[in-house]
Amino acid sequence: MSKNLSFNLKDLRLKVKKLLSVLVKHVTFIALMVVLVTYLFVVWRISQLAGAEPPAADDTVTSAIPKVDKNAINQIQALEQSNAEVKSFFNSARNNPFSE
C-alpha cells in the first residue's frame, strides 16, 4: 500500500498546459454558458418574486403621520403677515405664477 508521492514539476506543467489549451479553445462557449446561467437565474428570481404574496399587514405598525404643532403654525402665519415684503411676494406669485 505504498504510493509514490513524489512531486514531479515537469509532469504538472504538461498537465497544466493541456488544461489551458482546452480552456482557451472553449473560452467563448464557457463565457456564453456563464451569461446564460446568470440570465436564467435572473428570470427565475423575477418570476419567483412576481408570484410572491405580500406579508400580512401588522395592525400595530401604522405609517407615522407627522403632527404639526398648532403654535408653530400660528407663529409662521404671524411672521408671514407681519413681513410686508414676503406678503407682497406671495400675493404677486399668486396673481402671476409664471413671471420671473
C-alpha positions, 0 to 999 in steps of 0.5 A, a space after each residue: 500500500 505504498 504510493 509514490 508521492 513524489 512531486 514531479 514539476 515537469 509532469 504538472 506543467 504538461 498537465 497544466 498546459 493541456 488544461 489551458 489549451 482546452 480552456 482557451 479553445 472553449 473560452 467563448 462557449 464557457 463565457 456564453 454558458 456563464 451569461 446564460 446561467 446568470 440570465 436564467 437565474 435572473 428570470 427565475 428570481 423575477 418570476 419567483 418574486 412576481 408570484 410572491 404574496 405580500 406579508 400580512 399587514 401588522 395592525 400595530 405598525 401604522 405609517 407615522 403621520 407627522 403632527 404639526 404643532 398648532 403654535 408653530 403654525 400660528 407663529 409662521 402665519 404671524 411672521 408671514 403677515 407681519 413681513 410686508 415684503 414676503 406678503 407682497 411676494 406671495 400675493 404677486 406669485 399668486 396673481 402671476 405664477 409664471 413671471 420671473 
